[in-house]
């Protein structure tokens, strides 16, 4: 009888161990998924913040090219060296060629 009791105890302990391992593995998978989502969202928020900051600094520091727009309707700025640029979605200055600058449509 003691052998049967030992076998039952061993099987019970093994079942608990396997269940604990599976739960832990699932938890790590969920945490990884959440971290990836937060990382992606954080990156998007950071890029938007950079874009707004650069646009604000450009509006104060540089001149706005009135009556003109970028290739996709963006505001065009003129720096000290008379170079024309726009600010992209990631907050980077993208310098434009003359052919890329368009007249703003009349509203």
C-alpha positions in Angstrom: 0.0 0.0 0.0 2.8 2.4 0.7 4.0 2.0 -2.9 0.7 3.0 -4.3 0.6 6.0 -1.9 4.1 7.0 -3.0 3.1 6.7 -6.7 0.0 8.9 -6.1 2.1 11.5 -4.3 4.7 11.5 -7.1 2.0 11.9 -9.8 0.3 14.7 -7.9 3.6 16.5 -7.4 4.5 16.0 -11.1 1.1 17.4 -12.2 1.5 20.5 -9.9 5.0 21.0 -11.3 3.9 20.8 -14.9 0.9 23.1 -14.3 3.2 25.7 -12.6 5.6 25.5 -15.6 2.8 26.0 -18.1 1.3 28.9 -16.2 4.7 30.6 -15.9 5.4 30.1 -19.6 2.0 31.7 -20.5 2.7 34.6 -18.2 6.1 35.3 -19.8 4.5 35.2 -23.2 1.8 37.7 -22.1 4.4 40.0 -20.6 6.5 39.9 -23.8 3.4 40.8 -25.8 2.5 43.7 -23.5 6.1 45.0 -23.6 6.2 44.9 -27.4 2.9 46.9 -27.5 4.0 49.4 -25.0 7.4 49.8 -26.8 5.7 50.4 -30.1 3.2 52.9 -28.6 6.0 54.6 -26.7 8.0 55.0 -29.9 5.0 56.5 -31.7 4.4 59.0 -28.8 8.1 59.9 -28.8 8.1 60.6 -32.5 5.0 62.7 -32.2 6.5 64.7 -29.3 9.7 65.3 -31.3 7.7 66.4 -34.3 5.7 68.9 -32.3 8.8 70.2 -30.5 10.7 70.7 -33.8 7.8 72.4 -35.4 7.4 74.7 -32.5 11.1 75.6 -32.4 11.1 76.1 -36.2 8.1 78.4 -36.0 9.9 80.6 -33.4 13.5 80.4 -34.8 12.9 80.3 -38.6 10.5 82.0 -40.9 7.4 80.3 -42.3 7.2 80.4 -46.1 3.9 82.1 -46.6 1.7 81.0 -49.5 3.7 77.9 -50.1 3.4 74.3 -48.9 5.4 71.0 -49.0 4.7 68.0 -51.3 1.9 66.7 -49.0 0.6 70.1 -47.7 3.1 70.5 -44.9 4.2 73.9 -43.6 7.5 75.1 -45.2 10.1 76.8 -43.1 13.1 79.0 -44.2 16.3 78.8 -42.1 19.1 81.4 -41.8 20.9 80.1 -44.9 17.7 80.5 -46.9 17.2 76.7 -47.1 13.6 75.6 -47.3 12.5 72.5 -45.2 9.6 70.7 -43.7 9.4 68.7 -40.5 8.4 65.0 -41.0 6.4 62.8 -38.7 9.5 61.7 -36.8 10.6 65.2 -36.1 13.4 65.4 -38.7 14.0 68.4 -40.9 13.7 67.4 -44.6 15.2 70.0 -46.9 13.3 70.6 -50.1 14.3 71.2 -53.7 12.6 74.1 -55.5 10.5 71.6 -57.5 9.0 70.2 -54.3 7.6 73.5 -53.1 4.0 74.2 -54.2 1.7 77.2 -54.0 -1.0 76.9 -51.3 -4.5 76.7 -52.8 -6.8 79.6 -52.2 -9.2 78.9 -49.4 
